[in-house]
């Protein structure tokens, strides 16, 4: 039986190695949802590796119920270029959504990114993830009109960025 919905205070968030059971569970669930929503996993979204999320430049956070249990959420950070970090695979179990867990994961990820020396973060999402778009906007992320290469974004591609140097 799935747990009852909870608050962000009902979970512990801790770093776990990318190749750990917890992180891999989060990645598998996130990629499963992306595939269900879009019908495929974009080639640029495939092939995440443990080395990309290894400290000191990388980080993978996993949220578990207080007292233990399977992951109920998680998010990863990897180096994009220089002092710019990239957020990957934010996911919260559907039963636990709407209770601040994603906000807590992102807050902790931003703190970890600052500790790792990043001054800004970026991420990509898509139009079939309105809850993610709303979350990022509510957390102060700025929607970008151009891709990371400076070219206009193709239809269906949504990018956000956030300056974390002043936080």
N, C-alpha and C positions, 0 to 999 in steps of 0.2 A: 504494500500500500504506500502511495506517495505521501509525503509529509504535508501537513496543513500549511497554507501560506504563512509567511513569517515576516518579521521586520529585519532590517539590516543588522540590528543589535542581536539577532538570534543566530548569526553566523560568525565564524572566525575566518579571516582572510590572511593567508600566508603564502610566501613564495614557495613554489615547488619546481623541481627541474622539469623542463619541457618533455623529457621522455618518461616522466613518472606516470603512474596509473591515473592520478587525478588530472593532470594537465592533458593527457591524451584523451581522457573521457570528455573533457570540455571541448577540445578541438574536434573530436568526432561528432559530438552533438551539434556544435556550431556549424560545421561543414554539412551535416545532414540537413539542418534547417535551411542553409543557403541553397542547397541542391533542391529541396522541396519547394522553395519559393521561386527560384529562377529556372529550374529544370536542369541545371548543370553547375559545376564549379569552374569558374573562369580559370584559364591556364595560369594567369598571374597569381591566382590564389592557391595554387597547388604547390606541393613540395616544400612546405615549411620544415625546417630542420632544427634539431636541438641546439646546434651551434649558434643559430640566429638569436636564440633567447637566453644564452648563457651569460651570467654576470661576467664582467662588470657592465657591459653595454646592453645586456638583455635582461629580461625579467618575465616570469610567468606567475601570476597570482591565481590562487584557487580558493573559492569560498566553500566552506563546509559547515553543516549545522554544528552549533556548539555541542561539544561532547563527542563529535566524530560522525562519520557516515560518509556516504558518497558525495561527490562534488555537486553543489547546486548552482555554481557559476564560476566564471574565470575570465581572465583577459591577459594578453601578452604584449610585451614591448620589445622591439628590436631596433637596431640602428638603421636609419634610412640613409643618412649621409652627414658626416661631421657631427654637429650638435643637434641634429634633428632626429627625433625618435618616431617610430611608426607603431601605432596601436593595431593589434591583430586579435581577432577571434573573441570579442566581448560576447559573452553568452550567459544567460541565466535561465535555469529550468522554468518551464512555463508555470508551474505551481507556485514558484517563489517570486514571480514578477510583480511589479507594482508596489514593492515594499522597500525600495531604496537600496537594494543589493547592487544593482548596476552602478548607481551613483557612488556607493562606497568603494566598489572595485576601481572605478575611474579615479576617484580621489586618491586612493592608495597608489595607483599606477602613476599618477602625476607626481606624487611625492617621491616615489622610487625613481622616476625619470629625472627629477631635479638632482637627487643624490648621485645619479649616474653621470651628471654633467650636461644633460640635455637642456636646451633653452627653449625649444619649441617641439610640438608634436603634430603629427598629421595622421589621418586615417581616411579610408574610403568606405562607402556604403552604397546602397542602391535604393531605387524608388519603391521597392516592395518591402522596405523596412521602415515604415513611418514612425514606429516607436523609437527606433534608434536615432532617426533624424531629429525627432523632438527632444530626446535625451541630450544629444550633443549640443543642440542649440541652447537648451536650458542650462547646461553646464559651462556656457561661455565660449564654446567652440564657434569659429567663424567659417561659414560656408564659402568655399573657394569657387571661382568661376573658371579657373584655368587649372590644368593638370600640373603634376609635379615637374613636368618638362617645359611648362610655360605655354603649351598649346591649349586651345579651347577644349573643354571636356566633351567627350562624345555623349550622345543621348544615353540616358540611363546611368551615367556615372556621377556620383556625388562625392565630393571631397570636403573635408573639414580640416582646419588647422587651429592650433592654440599656442599662444605665447605663454610659456610657463616660467619665464625668467623673472617676472615681477611678483609671482604668487608667494 
